[in-house]
Every structure is written in C-alpha cells, then in structure tokens.
Amino acid sequence: MSNRSNNRALVPEAKEGLNRFKMEAAQEVGVNLKQGYNGDLTSREAGSVGGQMVKRMVEAYERNL
C-alpha cells in the first residue's frame, strides 16, 4: 500500500467553499468544529457532520432533477 494520500480536491479553488459547507453542516448538527485540526472529535461527531453534508448534497441533487 502507498503512504500517499489521494484525498485531494479535484478543483483546488473549491477548498474554501467546501470548508464553509463543512462548518455550516457541523453547526446544524451541533458539533463545534475548529479551524484546522479537529482530531479531538468522536467518531460519532465526525460522522454526523459528514452525514449532514451528504444529506444536503443529495437534497440539492434531487431538487435539480
């Protein structure tokens, strides 16, 4: 296995928008995110932020069908 991370934004200019989206989703589910490192989050907290992001993306996609 490679030690290189492939977890990169395809459009580097979108990074700020993705961070803003993540902060909004965290606020909606009541998770206190900090700028930068958030390694002190529990798996449940991190998962709830990611889940909220996916939920909103699916809703936006369905609206545009």
MOPAC internal coordinates of N, CA, C and O (Angstrom, degrees):
PM7 1SCF
backbone

  N    0.0000 0     0.00 0     0.00 0    0    0    0
  C    1.4548 1     0.00 0     0.00 0    1    0    0
  C    1.5205 1   109.79 1     0.00 0    2    1    0
  O    1.2310 1   121.69 1   -33.21 1    3    2    1
  N    1.2902 1   114.38 1   146.79 1    3    2    1
  C    1.4527 1   120.91 1   179.59 1    5    3    2
  C    1.5248 1   110.14 1   -86.15 1    6    5    3
  O    1.2310 1   120.62 1   -34.12 1    7    6    5
  N    1.3035 1   116.43 1   145.88 1    7    6    5
  C    1.4609 1   121.10 1   176.84 1    9    7    6
  C    1.5226 1   111.75 1   -88.93 1   10    9    7
  O    1.2310 1   120.91 1   178.91 1   11   10    9
  N    1.3217 1   115.87 1    -1.09 1   11   10    9
  C    1.4622 1   119.80 1  -179.32 1   13   11   10
  C    1.5180 1   109.86 1   -79.81 1   14   13   11
  O    1.2310 1   120.72 1   -39.96 1   15   14   13
  N    1.3036 1   116.23 1   140.04 1   15   14   13
  C    1.4632 1   120.67 1   178.55 1   17   15   14
  C    1.5187 1   109.48 1   -90.19 1   18   17   15
  O    1.2310 1   120.69 1   -47.09 1   19   18   17
  N    1.3123 1   116.28 1   132.91 1   19   18   17
  C    1.4564 1   121.73 1   175.01 1   21   19   18
  C    1.5165 1   111.10 1  -101.54 1   22   21   19
  O    1.2310 1   120.42 1  -164.44 1   23   22   21
  N    1.3162 1   116.80 1    15.56 1   23   22   21
  C    1.4447 1   122.53 1  -177.33 1   25   23   22
  C    1.5335 1   109.07 1   -88.69 1   26   25   23
  O    1.2310 1   121.42 1  -105.42 1   27   26   25
  N    1.3359 1   114.89 1    74.58 1   27   26   25
  C    1.4625 1   121.20 1  -178.58 1   29   27   26
  C    1.5140 1   109.44 1  -124.04 1   30   29   27
  O    1.2310 1   120.97 1   -32.22 1   31   30   29
  N    1.3232 1   115.75 1   147.78 1   31   30   29
  C    1.4583 1   119.72 1   174.78 1   33   31   30
  C    1.5207 1   108.47 1   -71.37 1   34   33   31
  O    1.2310 1   120.41 1   -45.25 1   35   34   33
  N    1.3195 1   116.81 1   134.75 1   35   34   33
  C    1.4622 1   120.10 1   178.86 1   37   35   34
  C    1.5211 1   110.89 1   -67.40 1   38   37   35
  O    1.2310 1   120.67 1   149.82 1   39   38   37
  N    1.3296 1   116.32 1   -30.18 1   39   38   37
  C    1.4605 1   121.64 1   177.89 1   41   39   38
  C    1.5267 1   106.94 1  -118.25 1   42   41   39
  O    1.2310 1   119.89 1   -82.32 1   43   42   41
  N    1.3356 1   117.82 1    97.68 1   43   42   41
  C    1.4716 1   120.40 1  -175.93 1   45   43   42
  C    1.5277 1   113.55 1   -55.81 1   46   45   43
  O    1.2310 1   120.23 1   151.50 1   47   46   45
  N    1.3136 1   117.17 1   -28.50 1   47   46   45
  C    1.4635 1   120.39 1  -179.33 1   49   47   46
  C    1.5316 1   111.55 1   -68.30 1   50   49   47
  O    1.2310 1   119.91 1   163.35 1   51   50   49
  N    1.3222 1   117.79 1   -16.65 1   51   50   49
  C    1.4637 1   121.94 1  -178.05 1   53   51   50
  C    1.5251 1   112.47 1   -84.95 1   54   53   51
  O    1.2310 1   119.71 1   175.63 1   55   54   53
  N    1.3161 1   118.16 1    -4.37 1   55   54   53
  C    1.4629 1   121.28 1  -174.51 1   57   55   54
  C    1.5277 1   112.10 1   -57.50 1   58   57   55
  O    1.2310 1   119.48 1   135.90 1   59   58   57
  N    1.3128 1   118.60 1   -44.10 1   59   58   57
  C    1.4713 1   121.18 1  -179.19 1   61   59   58
  C    1.5240 1   110.59 1   -63.34 1   62   61   59
  O    1.2310 1   120.13 1   138.48 1   63   62   61
  N    1.3183 1   117.36 1   -41.52 1   63   62   61
  C    1.4643 1   120.92 1   178.61 1   65   63   62
  C    1.5193 1   111.90 1   -64.36 1   66   65   63
  O    1.2310 1   120.36 1   140.24 1   67   66   65
  N    1.3290 1   116.91 1   -39.76 1   67   66   65
  C    1.4591 1   120.83 1   177.57 1   69   67   66
  C    1.5240 1   111.41 1   -65.33 1   70   69   67
  O    1.2310 1   120.46 1   140.05 1   71   70   69
  N    1.3221 1   116.72 1   -39.95 1   71   70   69
  C    1.4667 1   120.23 1   177.37 1   73   71   70
  C    1.5184 1   111.29 1   -64.43 1   74   73   71
  O    1.2310 1   120.50 1   139.01 1   75   74   73
  N    1.3245 1   116.66 1   -40.99 1   75   74   73
  C    1.4670 1   120.83 1   178.23 1   77   75   74
  C    1.5335 1   110.26 1   -63.75 1   78   77   75
  O    1.2310 1   120.92 1   137.18 1   79   78   77
  N    1.3371 1   115.85 1   -42.82 1   79   78   77
  C    1.4603 1   122.05 1   177.77 1   81   79   78
  C    1.5246 1   110.58 1   -60.55 1   82   81   79
  O    1.2310 1   120.30 1   137.08 1   83   82   81
  N    1.3310 1   117.03 1   -42.92 1   83   82   81
  C    1.4574 1   121.86 1   179.74 1   85   83   82
  C    1.5270 1   110.80 1   -63.81 1   86   85   83
  O    1.2310 1   120.27 1   137.85 1   87   86   85
  N    1.3251 1   117.08 1   -42.15 1   87   86   85
  C    1.4694 1   120.59 1   179.64 1   89   87   86
  C    1.5301 1   111.01 1   -65.35 1   90   89   87
  O    1.2310 1   120.23 1   140.11 1   91   90   89
  N    1.3325 1   117.17 1   -39.89 1   91   90   89
  C    1.4700 1   120.72 1   177.79 1   93   91   90
  C    1.5261 1   110.47 1   -63.59 1   94   93   91
  O    1.2310 1   120.14 1   135.89 1   95   94   93
  N    1.3246 1   117.35 1   -44.11 1   95   94   93
  C    1.4604 1   121.49 1   179.90 1   97   95   94
  C    1.5270 1   110.25 1   -63.52 1   98   97   95
  O    1.2310 1   120.14 1   138.88 1   99   98   97
  N    1.3231 1   117.35 1   -41.12 1   99   98   97
  C    1.4680 1   121.17 1   179.13 1  101   99   98
  C    1.5239 1   110.68 1   -63.15 1  102  101   99
  O    1.2310 1   120.79 1   138.77 1  103  102  101
  N    1.3207 1   116.09 1   -41.23 1  103  102  101
  C    1.4656 1   119.98 1   179.63 1  105  103  102
  C    1.5322 1   110.36 1   -64.25 1  106  105  103
  O    1.2310 1   120.23 1   141.17 1  107  106  105
  N    1.3288 1   117.17 1   -38.83 1  107  106  105
  C    1.4650 1   121.47 1  -179.90 1  109  107  106
  C    1.5239 1   112.33 1   -62.69 1  110  109  107
  O    1.2310 1   120.10 1   144.59 1  111  110  109
  N    1.3272 1   117.41 1   -35.41 1  111  110  109
  C    1.4667 1   120.41 1  -178.77 1  113  111  110
  C    1.5285 1   112.45 1   -97.20 1  114  113  111
  O    1.2310 1   120.23 1  -177.48 1  115  114  113
  N    1.3279 1   117.17 1     2.52 1  115  114  113
  C    1.4644 1   121.19 1   174.89 1  117  115  114
  C    1.5159 1   115.49 1    79.39 1  118  117  115
  O    1.2310 1   120.36 1  -151.17 1  119  118  117
  N    1.3288 1   116.91 1    28.83 1  119  118  117
  C    1.4646 1   121.27 1   177.87 1  121  119  118
  C    1.5237 1   107.74 1  -103.89 1  122  121  119
  O    1.2310 1   121.06 1   -49.63 1  123  122  121
  N    1.3218 1   115.58 1   130.37 1  123  122  121
  C    1.4590 1   121.05 1  -177.87 1  125  123  122
  C    1.5259 1   109.86 1   -89.45 1  126  125  123
  O    1.2310 1   120.67 1   -82.35 1  127  126  125
  N    1.3421 1   116.32 1    97.65 1  127  126  125
  C    1.4674 1   121.23 1   177.14 1  129  127  126
  C    1.5174 1   109.80 1   -89.67 1  130  129  127
  O    1.2310 1   121.31 1   -32.50 1  131  130  129
  N    1.3223 1   115.10 1   147.50 1  131  130  129
  C    1.4591 1   121.31 1   174.13 1  133  131  130
  C    1.5262 1   108.01 1  -109.08 1  134  133  131
  O    1.2310 1   120.39 1   -20.69 1  135  134  133
  N    1.3057 1   116.86 1   159.31 1  135  134  133
  C    1.4583 1   119.96 1   171.83 1  137  135  134
  C    1.5195 1   107.27 1   -69.35 1  138  137  135
  O    1.2310 1   120.18 1   -46.38 1  139  138  137
  N    1.3205 1   117.26 1   133.62 1  139  138  137
  C    1.4543 1   120.91 1   179.33 1  141  139  138
  C    1.5101 1   112.34 1    92.39 1  142  141  139
  O    1.2310 1   120.39 1    44.41 1  143  142  141
  N    1.3189 1   116.86 1  -135.59 1  143  142  141
  C    1.4654 1   123.45 1  -172.19 1  145  143  142
  C    1.5294 1   111.53 1   -71.73 1  146  145  143
  O    1.2310 1   120.78 1   -50.01 1  147  146  145
  N    1.3236 1   116.12 1   129.99 1  147  146  145
  C    1.4625 1   122.02 1   177.66 1  149  147  146
  C    1.5210 1   110.58 1  -128.19 1  150  149  147
  O    1.2310 1   120.28 1  -141.37 1  151  150  149
  N    1.3285 1   117.07 1    38.63 1  151  150  149
  C    1.4561 1   122.26 1  -177.44 1  153  151  150
  C    1.5119 1   114.23 1   -68.86 1  154  153  151
  O    1.2310 1   120.20 1   170.77 1  155  154  153
  N    1.3235 1   117.22 1    -9.23 1  155  154  153
  C    1.4584 1   119.49 1   179.78 1  157  155  154
  C    1.5287 1   112.40 1   -86.81 1  158  157  155
  O    1.2310 1   119.86 1  -179.47 1  159  158  157
  N    1.3381 1   117.87 1     0.53 1  159  158  157
  C    1.4606 1   120.75 1   177.61 1  161  159  158
  C    1.5199 1   110.56 1   -72.94 1  162  161  159
  O    1.2310 1   120.99 1   -32.77 1  163  162  161
  N    1.3174 1   115.72 1   147.23 1  163  162  161
  C    1.4595 1   118.85 1   173.20 1  165  163  162
  C    1.5293 1   108.32 1   -77.11 1  166  165  163
  O    1.2310 1   120.83 1   -15.90 1  167  166  165
  N    1.3091 1   116.01 1   164.10 1  167  166  165
  C    1.4675 1   120.21 1   177.20 1  169  167  166
  C    1.5252 1   110.32 1   -61.23 1  170  169  167
  O    1.2310 1   120.63 1   142.26 1  171  170  169
  N    1.3158 1   116.40 1   -37.74 1  171  170  169
  C    1.4596 1   120.83 1   179.44 1  173  171  170
  C    1.5293 1   110.79 1   -63.00 1  174  173  171
  O    1.2310 1   120.19 1   136.24 1  175  174  173
  N    1.3327 1   117.24 1   -43.76 1  175  174  173
  C    1.4618 1   120.21 1   179.48 1  177  175  174
  C    1.5275 1   111.26 1   -64.84 1  178  177  175
  O    1.2310 1   120.54 1   132.68 1  179  178  177
  N    1.3220 1   116.58 1   -47.32 1  179  178  177
  C    1.4611 1   120.50 1  -179.97 1  181  179  178
  C    1.5261 1   110.53 1   -62.07 1  182  181  179
  O    1.2310 1   120.60 1   138.65 1  183  182  181
  N    1.3232 1   116.46 1   -41.35 1  183  182  181
  C    1.4578 1   120.64 1   179.28 1  185  183  182
  C    1.5070 1   112.63 1   -65.85 1  186  185  183
  O    1.2310 1   120.28 1   143.93 1  187  186  185
  N    1.3227 1   117.07 1   -36.07 1  187  186  185
  C    1.4599 1   119.37 1   179.70 1  189  187  186
  C    1.5262 1   110.98 1   -68.23 1  190  189  187
  O    1.2310 1   120.15 1   145.56 1  191  190  189
  N    1.3261 1   117.32 1   -34.44 1  191  190  189
  C    1.4733 1   120.26 1   176.80 1  193  191  190
  C    1.5245 1   109.48 1   -67.05 1  194  193  191
  O    1.2310 1   120.20 1   131.26 1  195  194  193
  N    1.3237 1   117.21 1   -48.74 1  195  194  193
  C    1.4578 1   120.90 1   178.86 1  197  195  194
  C    1.5203 1   111.91 1   -61.70 1  198  197  195
  O    1.2310 1   120.60 1   139.22 1  199  198  197
  N    1.3132 1   116.45 1   -40.78 1  199  198  197
  C    1.4592 1   120.64 1   178.79 1  201  199  198
  C    1.5116 1   112.26 1   -63.55 1  202  201  199
  O    1.2310 1   120.52 1   139.91 1  203  202  201
  N    1.3292 1   116.61 1   -40.09 1  203  202  201
  C    1.4625 1   120.89 1   177.96 1  205  203  202
  C    1.5248 1   110.63 1   -65.49 1  206  205  203
  O    1.2310 1   120.42 1   141.68 1  207  206  205
  N    1.3291 1   116.80 1   -38.32 1  207  206  205
  C    1.4615 1   120.35 1   178.10 1  209  207  206
  C    1.5258 1   110.23 1   -63.15 1  210  209  207
  O    1.2310 1   120.39 1   134.05 1  211  210  209
  N    1.3340 1   116.85 1   -45.95 1  211  210  209
  C    1.4635 1   120.58 1  -179.89 1  213  211  210
  C    1.5199 1   110.22 1   -63.97 1  214  213  211
  O    1.2310 1   120.35 1   137.42 1  215  214  213
  N    1.3151 1   116.94 1   -42.58 1  215  214  213
  C    1.4681 1   121.11 1   179.23 1  217  215  214
  C    1.5255 1   110.66 1   -56.96 1  218  217  215
  O    1.2310 1   120.43 1   133.75 1  219  218  217
  N    1.3236 1   116.79 1   -46.25 1  219  218  217
  C    1.4613 1   120.29 1   179.97 1  221  219  218
  C    1.5296 1   111.92 1   -67.39 1  222  221  219
  O    1.2310 1   119.87 1   143.15 1  223  222  221
  N    1.3311 1   117.85 1   -36.85 1  223  222  221
  C    1.4620 1   120.34 1   178.47 1  225  223  222
  C    1.5248 1   111.09 1   -66.14 1  226  225  223
  O    1.2310 1   120.25 1   139.19 1  227  226  225
  N    1.3383 1   117.12 1   -40.81 1  227  226  225
  C    1.4630 1   120.86 1   178.71 1  229  227  226
  C    1.5241 1   109.96 1   -65.36 1  230  229  227
  O    1.2310 1   120.18 1   136.89 1  231  230  229
  N    1.3325 1   117.27 1   -43.11 1  231  230  229
  C    1.4635 1   120.66 1   178.53 1  233  231  230
  C    1.5285 1   111.01 1   -60.24 1  234  233  231
  O    1.2310 1   120.31 1   137.22 1  235  234  233
  N    1.3398 1   117.01 1   -42.78 1  235  234  233
  C    1.4600 1   120.28 1   179.36 1  237  235  234
  C    1.5200 1   111.05 1   -64.82 1  238  237  235
  O    1.2310 1   120.19 1   139.84 1  239  238  237
  N    1.3267 1   117.24 1   -40.16 1  239  238  237
  C    1.4639 1   121.35 1   178.71 1  241  239  238
  C    1.5256 1   110.52 1   -63.68 1  242  241  239
  O    1.2310 1   120.97 1   135.14 1  243  242  241
  N    1.3284 1   115.76 1   -44.86 1  243  242  241
  C    1.4743 1   119.21 1  -178.92 1  245  243  242
  C    1.5316 1   111.86 1   -64.69 1  246  245  243
  O    1.2310 1   120.33 1   145.83 1  247  246  245
  N    1.3257 1   116.97 1   -34.17 1  247  246  245
  C    1.4736 1   120.33 1   177.17 1  249  247  246
  C    1.5253 1   111.27 1   -65.39 1  250  249  247
  O    1.2310 1   120.56 1   149.87 1  251  250  249
  N    1.3191 1   116.53 1   -30.13 1  251  250  249
  C    1.4669 1   121.24 1  -176.13 1  253  251  250
  C    1.5183 1   113.75 1   -91.22 1  254  253  251
  O    1.2310 1   119.98 1  -177.87 1  255  254  253
  N    1.3237 1   117.65 1     2.13 1  255  254  253
  C    1.4765 1   119.89 1   178.24 1  257  255  254
  C    1.5097 1   111.36 1   -72.20 1  258  257  255
  O    1.2310 1   120.10 1   180.00 1  259  258  257

